[in-house]
Amino acid sequence: MNWVTRERPVIDRIAYPWLITWFVERKAAFLFVPPEQRGLSPR
């Protein structure tokens, strides 16, 4: 499963990838994209 979030995560978002891989999806892939590319990733 792919997860998309903003590039350069700030301190309140640093733990999310860890939490997701630990509790939701072990093989999760994270894409860190700039805000101007929001909504352009394929589903």
PQR file of N, CA, C, O and H, with PARSE charges and radii, in Angstrom:
ATOM      1  N   MET A   1       0.845  -1.164   0.000 -0.4000 1.5000
ATOM      2  CA  MET A   1       0.000   0.000   0.000 -0.0000 2.0000
ATOM      3  C   MET A   1       0.892   1.230   0.000  0.5500 1.7000
ATOM      4  O   MET A   1       1.891   1.277   0.718 -0.5500 1.4000
ATOM      5  N   ASN A   2       0.537   2.224  -0.802 -0.4000 1.5000
ATOM      6  CA  ASN A   2       1.285   3.472  -0.864 -0.0000 2.0000
ATOM      7  C   ASN A   2       0.590   4.546  -0.038  0.5500 1.7000
ATOM      8  O   ASN A   2      -0.636   4.655  -0.023 -0.5500 1.4000
ATOM      9  H   ASN A   2      -0.274   2.186  -1.385  0.4000 1.0000
ATOM     10  N   TRP A   3       1.400   5.323   0.637 -0.4000 1.5000
ATOM     11  CA  TRP A   3       0.905   6.448   1.421 -0.0000 2.0000
ATOM     12  C   TRP A   3       1.607   7.693   0.900  0.5500 1.7000
ATOM     13  O   TRP A   3       2.816   7.677   0.669 -0.5500 1.4000
ATOM     14  H   TRP A   3       2.396   5.234   0.624  0.4000 1.0000
ATOM     15  N   VAL A   4       0.854   8.768   0.716 -0.4000 1.5000
ATOM     16  CA  VAL A   4       1.409  10.016   0.202 -0.0000 2.0000
ATOM     17  C   VAL A   4       1.274  11.084   1.272  0.5500 1.7000
ATOM     18  O   VAL A   4       0.223  11.236   1.893 -0.5500 1.4000
ATOM     19  H   VAL A   4      -0.128   8.781   0.904  0.4000 1.0000
ATOM     20  N   THR A   5       2.363  11.821   1.477 -0.4000 1.5000
ATOM     21  CA  THR A   5       2.348  12.929   2.420 -0.0000 2.0000
ATOM     22  C   THR A   5       3.254  14.028   1.889  0.5500 1.7000
ATOM     23  O   THR A   5       3.972  13.834   0.908 -0.5500 1.4000
ATOM     24  H   THR A   5       3.218  11.697   0.972  0.4000 1.0000
ATOM     25  N   ARG A   6       3.219  15.156   2.529 -0.4000 1.5000
ATOM     26  CA  ARG A   6       4.047  16.279   2.091 -0.0000 2.0000
ATOM     27  C   ARG A   6       5.520  15.993   2.327  0.5500 1.7000
ATOM     28  O   ARG A   6       5.890  15.295   3.271 -0.5500 1.4000
ATOM     29  H   ARG A   6       2.636  15.314   3.327  0.4000 1.0000
ATOM     30  N   GLU A   7       6.355  16.546   1.452 -0.4000 1.5000
ATOM     31  CA  GLU A   7       7.788  16.417   1.659 -0.0000 2.0000
ATOM     32  C   GLU A   7       8.194  17.272   2.857  0.5500 1.7000
ATOM     33  O   GLU A   7       7.466  18.178   3.264 -0.5500 1.4000
ATOM     34  H   GLU A   7       6.055  17.113   0.685  0.4000 1.0000
ATOM     35  N   ARG A   8       9.344  16.979   3.404 -0.4000 1.5000
ATOM     36  CA  ARG A   8       9.860  17.670   4.582 -0.0000 2.0000
ATOM     37  C   ARG A   8       8.854  17.676   5.729  0.5500 1.7000
ATOM     38  O   ARG A   8       8.392  18.739   6.144 -0.5500 1.4000
ATOM     39  H   ARG A   8       9.936  16.243   3.074  0.4000 1.0000
ATOM     40  N   PRO A   9       8.516  16.510   6.236 -0.5600 1.5000
ATOM     41  CA  PRO A   9       7.548  16.473   7.337  0.2800 2.0000
ATOM     42  C   PRO A   9       8.097  17.182   8.572  0.5500 1.7000
ATOM     43  O   PRO A   9       9.281  17.064   8.890 -0.5500 1.4000
ATOM     44  N   VAL A  10       7.250  17.902   9.247 -0.4000 1.5000
ATOM     45  CA  VAL A  10       7.644  18.596  10.473 -0.0000 2.0000
ATOM     46  C   VAL A  10       7.494  17.640  11.655  0.5500 1.7000
ATOM     47  O   VAL A  10       7.061  16.501  11.482 -0.5500 1.4000
ATOM     48  H   VAL A  10       6.289  17.999   8.988  0.4000 1.0000
ATOM     49  N   ILE A  11       7.835  18.080  12.803 -0.4000 1.5000
ATOM     50  CA  ILE A  11       7.954  17.207  13.968 -0.0000 2.0000
ATOM     51  C   ILE A  11       6.669  16.440  14.277  0.5500 1.7000
ATOM     52  O   ILE A  11       6.737  15.303  14.744 -0.5500 1.4000
ATOM     53  H   ILE A  11       8.187  19.006  12.944  0.4000 1.0000
ATOM     54  N   ASP A  12       5.504  17.032  14.028 -0.4000 1.5000
ATOM     55  CA  ASP A  12       4.262  16.328  14.362 -0.0000 2.0000
ATOM     56  C   ASP A  12       3.929  15.214  13.372  0.5500 1.7000
ATOM     57  O   ASP A  12       3.031  14.416  13.639 -0.5500 1.4000
ATOM     58  H   ASP A  12       5.448  17.955  13.648  0.4000 1.0000
ATOM     59  N   ARG A  13       4.626  15.138  12.233 -0.4000 1.5000
ATOM     60  CA  ARG A  13       4.364  14.083  11.255 -0.0000 2.0000
ATOM     61  C   ARG A  13       5.496  13.067  11.143  0.5500 1.7000
ATOM     62  O   ARG A  13       5.398  12.132  10.349 -0.5500 1.4000
ATOM     63  H   ARG A  13       5.355  15.787  12.016  0.4000 1.0000
ATOM     64  N   ILE A  14       6.533  13.223  11.895 -0.4000 1.5000
ATOM     65  CA  ILE A  14       7.672  12.306  11.815 -0.0000 2.0000
ATOM     66  C   ILE A  14       7.281  10.897  12.237  0.5500 1.7000
ATOM     67  O   ILE A  14       7.764   9.929  11.648 -0.5500 1.4000
ATOM     68  H   ILE A  14       6.612  13.982  12.540  0.4000 1.0000
ATOM     69  N   ALA A  15       6.434  10.758  13.223 -0.4000 1.5000
ATOM     70  CA  ALA A  15       6.085   9.437  13.753 -0.0000 2.0000
ATOM     71  C   ALA A  15       5.063   8.691  12.910  0.5500 1.7000
ATOM     72  O   ALA A  15       4.932   7.476  13.059 -0.5500 1.4000
ATOM     73  H   ALA A  15       6.042  11.544  13.701  0.4000 1.0000
ATOM     74  N   TYR A  16       4.339   9.365  12.038 -0.4000 1.5000
ATOM     75  CA  TYR A  16       3.288   8.691  11.264 -0.0000 2.0000
ATOM     76  C   TYR A  16       3.786   7.519  10.432  0.5500 1.7000
ATOM     77  O   TYR A  16       3.163   6.459  10.475 -0.5500 1.4000
ATOM     78  H   TYR A  16       4.445  10.352  11.917  0.4000 1.0000
ATOM     79  N   PRO A  17       4.878   7.648   9.675 -0.5600 1.5000
ATOM     80  CA  PRO A  17       5.345   6.468   8.927  0.2800 2.0000
ATOM     81  C   PRO A  17       5.655   5.284   9.841  0.5500 1.7000
ATOM     82  O   PRO A  17       5.349   4.140   9.505 -0.5500 1.4000
ATOM     83  N   TRP A  18       6.253   5.554  10.975 -0.4000 1.5000
ATOM     84  CA  TRP A  18       6.553   4.468  11.899 -0.0000 2.0000
ATOM     85  C   TRP A  18       5.273   3.835  12.425  0.5500 1.7000
ATOM     86  O   TRP A  18       5.154   2.610  12.454 -0.5500 1.4000
ATOM     87  H   TRP A  18       6.502   6.484  11.247  0.4000 1.0000
ATOM     88  N   LEU A  19       4.318   4.656  12.838 -0.4000 1.5000
ATOM     89  CA  LEU A  19       3.057   4.128  13.362 -0.0000 2.0000
ATOM     90  C   LEU A  19       2.306   3.309  12.318  0.5500 1.7000
ATOM     91  O   LEU A  19       1.747   2.258  12.631 -0.5500 1.4000
ATOM     92  H   LEU A  19       4.414   5.651  12.814  0.4000 1.0000
ATOM     93  N   ILE A  20       2.296   3.785  11.091 -0.4000 1.5000
ATOM     94  CA  ILE A  20       1.587   3.060  10.031 -0.0000 2.0000
ATOM     95  C   ILE A  20       2.260   1.729   9.749  0.5500 1.7000
ATOM     96  O   ILE A  20       1.577   0.712   9.624 -0.5500 1.4000
ATOM     97  H   ILE A  20       2.751   4.638  10.837  0.4000 1.0000
ATOM     98  N   THR A  21       3.588   1.711   9.646 -0.4000 1.5000
ATOM     99  CA  THR A  21       4.268   0.441   9.369 -0.0000 2.0000
ATOM    100  C   THR A  21       4.181  -0.513  10.555  0.5500 1.7000
ATOM    101  O   THR A  21       4.223  -1.729  10.364 -0.5500 1.4000
ATOM    102  H   THR A  21       4.142   2.537   9.747  0.4000 1.0000
ATOM    103  N   TRP A  22       4.064  -0.004  11.740 -0.4000 1.5000
ATOM    104  CA  TRP A  22       3.998  -0.876  12.911 -0.0000 2.0000
ATOM    105  C   TRP A  22       2.593  -1.436  13.149  0.5500 1.7000
ATOM    106  O   TRP A  22       2.444  -2.612  13.482 -0.5500 1.4000
ATOM    107  H   TRP A  22       4.029   0.983  11.894  0.4000 1.0000
ATOM    108  N   PHE A  23       1.560  -0.594  12.979 -0.4000 1.5000
ATOM    109  CA  PHE A  23       0.205  -0.999  13.348 -0.0000 2.0000
ATOM    110  C   PHE A  23      -0.741  -1.252  12.173  0.5500 1.7000
ATOM    111  O   PHE A  23      -1.732  -1.963  12.342 -0.5500 1.4000
ATOM    112  H   PHE A  23       1.681   0.361  12.709  0.4000 1.0000
ATOM    113  N   VAL A  24      -0.473  -0.704  11.005 -0.4000 1.5000
ATOM    114  CA  VAL A  24      -1.430  -0.794   9.900 -0.0000 2.0000
ATOM    115  C   VAL A  24      -0.923  -1.694   8.780  0.5500 1.7000
ATOM    116  O   VAL A  24      -1.575  -2.678   8.434 -0.5500 1.4000
ATOM    117  H   VAL A  24       0.332  -0.127  10.868  0.4000 1.0000
ATOM    118  N   GLU A  25       0.232  -1.366   8.212 -0.4000 1.5000
ATOM    119  CA  GLU A  25       0.722  -2.073   7.031 -0.0000 2.0000
ATOM    120  C   GLU A  25       2.237  -2.208   7.101  0.5500 1.7000
ATOM    121  O   GLU A  25       2.959  -1.222   6.959 -0.5500 1.4000
ATOM    122  H   GLU A  25       0.762  -0.566   8.493  0.4000 1.0000
ATOM    123  N   ARG A  26       2.713  -3.422   7.320 -0.4000 1.5000
ATOM    124  CA  ARG A  26       4.154  -3.656   7.455 -0.0000 2.0000
ATOM    125  C   ARG A  26       4.947  -3.273   6.208  0.5500 1.7000
ATOM    126  O   ARG A  26       6.077  -2.797   6.315 -0.5500 1.4000
ATOM    127  H   ARG A  26       2.126  -4.223   7.435  0.4000 1.0000
ATOM    128  N   LYS A  27       4.370  -3.477   5.037 -0.4000 1.5000
ATOM    129  CA  LYS A  27       5.086  -3.209   3.783 -0.0000 2.0000
ATOM    130  C   LYS A  27       4.638  -1.902   3.137  0.5500 1.7000
ATOM    131  O   LYS A  27       4.614  -1.789   1.911 -0.5500 1.4000
ATOM    132  H   LYS A  27       3.452  -3.864   4.950  0.4000 1.0000
ATOM    133  N   ALA A  28       4.291  -0.937   3.942 -0.4000 1.5000
ATOM    134  CA  ALA A  28       3.833   0.348   3.416 -0.0000 2.0000
ATOM    135  C   ALA A  28       4.980   1.082   2.735  0.5500 1.7000
ATOM    136  O   ALA A  28       6.129   1.010   3.171 -0.5500 1.4000
ATOM    137  H   ALA A  28       4.311  -1.029   4.938  0.4000 1.0000
ATOM    138  N   ALA A  29       4.652   1.784   1.665 -0.4000 1.5000
ATOM    139  CA  ALA A  29       5.615   2.633   0.959 -0.0000 2.0000
ATOM    140  C   ALA A  29       5.138   4.075   1.095  0.5500 1.7000
ATOM    141  O   ALA A  29       3.953   4.364   0.934 -0.5500 1.4000
ATOM    142  H   ALA A  29       3.719   1.843   1.310  0.4000 1.0000
ATOM    143  N   PHE A  30       6.061   4.964   1.387 -0.4000 1.5000
ATOM    144  CA  PHE A  30       5.716   6.361   1.604 -0.0000 2.0000
ATOM    145  C   PHE A  30       6.299   7.220   0.499  0.5500 1.7000
ATOM    146  O   PHE A  30       7.475   7.098   0.156 -0.5500 1.4000
ATOM    147  H   PHE A  30       7.024   4.729   1.518  0.4000 1.0000
ATOM    148  N   LEU A  31       5.472   8.086  -0.051 -0.4000 1.5000
ATOM    149  CA  LEU A  31       5.894   9.030  -1.073 -0.0000 2.0000
ATOM    150  C   LEU A  31       5.811  10.422  -0.468  0.5500 1.7000
ATOM    151  O   LEU A  31       4.743  10.860  -0.041 -0.5500 1.4000
ATOM    152  H   LEU A  31       4.517   8.186   0.228  0.4000 1.0000
ATOM    153  N   PHE A  32       6.937  11.112  -0.435 -0.4000 1.5000
ATOM    154  CA  PHE A  32       6.982  12.463   0.102 -0.0000 2.0000
ATOM    155  C   PHE A  32       7.034  13.418  -1.085  0.5500 1.7000
ATOM    156  O   PHE A  32       8.054  13.503  -1.769 -0.5500 1.4000
ATOM    157  H   PHE A  32       7.805  10.757  -0.783  0.4000 1.0000
ATOM    158  N   VAL A  33       5.949  14.129  -1.331 -0.4000 1.5000
ATOM    159  CA  VAL A  33       5.832  14.979  -2.513 -0.0000 2.0000
ATOM    160  C   VAL A  33       5.657  16.436  -2.110  0.5500 1.7000
ATOM    161  O   VAL A  33       5.144  16.726  -1.029 -0.5500 1.4000
ATOM    162  H   VAL A  33       5.121  14.060  -0.775  0.4000 1.0000
ATOM    163  N   PRO A  34       6.083  17.357  -2.977 -0.5600 1.5000
ATOM    164  CA  PRO A  34       5.883  18.776  -2.696  0.2800 2.0000
ATOM    165  C   PRO A  34       4.398  19.136  -2.737  0.5500 1.7000
ATOM    166  O   PRO A  34       3.618  18.469  -3.417 -0.5500 1.4000
ATOM    167  N   PRO A  35       4.006  20.180  -2.021 -0.5600 1.5000
ATOM    168  CA  PRO A  35       2.583  20.557  -1.959  0.2800 2.0000
ATOM    169  C   PRO A  35       1.975  20.864  -3.325  0.5500 1.7000
ATOM    170  O   PRO A  35       0.782  20.636  -3.527 -0.5500 1.4000
ATOM    171  N   GLU A  36       2.764  21.374  -4.262 -0.4000 1.5000
ATOM    172  CA  GLU A  36       2.208  21.716  -5.572 -0.0000 2.0000
ATOM    173  C   GLU A  36       1.848  20.483  -6.400  0.5500 1.7000
ATOM    174  O   GLU A  36       1.148  20.610  -7.405 -0.5500 1.4000
ATOM    175  H   GLU A  36       3.733  21.559  -4.098  0.4000 1.0000
ATOM    176  N   GLN A  37       2.306  19.303  -6.005 -0.4000 1.5000
ATOM    177  CA  GLN A  37       1.964  18.064  -6.702 -0.0000 2.0000
ATOM    178  C   GLN A  37       0.815  17.326  -6.017  0.5500 1.7000
ATOM    179  O   GLN A  37       0.520  16.184  -6.369 -0.5500 1.4000
ATOM    180  H   GLN A  37       2.874  19.200  -5.189  0.4000 1.0000
ATOM    181  N   ARG A  38       0.191  17.942  -5.081 -0.4000 1.5000
ATOM    182  CA  ARG A  38      -0.907  17.321  -4.346 -0.0000 2.0000
ATOM    183  C   ARG A  38      -2.029  16.912  -5.303  0.5500 1.7000
ATOM    184  O   ARG A  38      -2.443  17.692  -6.161 -0.5500 1.4000
ATOM    185  H   ARG A  38       0.431  18.870  -4.796  0.4000 1.0000
ATOM    186  N   GLY A  39      -2.504  15.700  -5.146 -0.4000 1.5000
ATOM    187  CA  GLY A  39      -3.603  15.211  -5.956 -0.0000 2.0000
ATOM    188  C   GLY A  39      -3.211  14.670  -7.314  0.5500 1.7000
ATOM    189  O   GLY A  39      -4.085  14.277  -8.087 -0.5500 1.4000
ATOM    190  H   GLY A  39      -2.168  15.066  -4.449  0.4000 1.0000
ATOM    191  N   LEU A  40      -1.912  14.636  -7.634 -0.4000 1.5000
ATOM    192  CA  LEU A  40      -1.478  14.181  -8.947 -0.0000 2.0000
ATOM    193  C   LEU A  40      -1.011  12.743  -8.968  0.5500 1.7000
ATOM    194  O   LEU A  40      -0.727  12.208 -10.039 -0.5500 1.4000
ATOM    195  H   LEU A  40      -1.203  14.956  -7.006  0.4000 1.0000
ATOM    196  N   SER A  41      -0.926  12.108  -7.823 -0.4000 1.5000
ATOM    197  CA  SER A  41      -0.422  10.733  -7.799 -0.0000 2.0000
ATOM    198  C   SER A  41      -1.504   9.760  -8.255  0.5500 1.7000
ATOM    199  O   SER A  41      -2.682   9.953  -7.954 -0.5500 1.4000
ATOM    200  H   SER A  41      -1.157  12.543  -6.953  0.4000 1.0000
ATOM    201  N   PRO A  42      -1.105   8.709  -8.984 -0.5600 1.5000
ATOM    202  CA  PRO A  42      -2.097   7.725  -9.433  0.2800 2.0000
ATOM    203  C   PRO A  42      -2.621   6.906  -8.267  0.5500 1.7000
ATOM    204  O   PRO A  42      -1.904   6.682  -7.291 -0.5500 1.4000
ATOM    205  N   ARG A  43      -3.847   6.465  -8.359 -0.4000 1.5000
ATOM    206  CA  ARG A  43      -4.444   5.655  -7.293 -0.0000 2.0000
ATOM    207  C   ARG A  43      -4.506   4.233  -7.713  0.5500 1.7000
ATOM    208  O   ARG A  43      -4.978   3.385  -6.955 -0.5500 1.4000
ATOM    209  H   ARG A  43      -4.429   6.647  -9.151  0.4000 1.0000
TER
END
